[in-house]
């Protein structure tokens, strides 16, 4: 999860969407 935040909010949003 930290790695996602490191890459950027855009990537984090995509990953969050997949998780949810």
N, C-alpha and C positions, 0 to 999 in steps of 0.2 A: 504493500500500500504506500509506503514511504517513497518507493522508487517512482510510483505513478505521479505523486505530488512533485517529485524532483523534475520529471520530464516537463510538467506544465499543467495548467488547469484544464486545457483542452483535452489532453490525454486522460487526465483524471476523470473528467466528465464522461468520456466514452467508457472507461473501465467501470465507473460507478453505474452507468446505465446498464452495462452487461451484468454486473453483480445483482442489481435490483431486478 
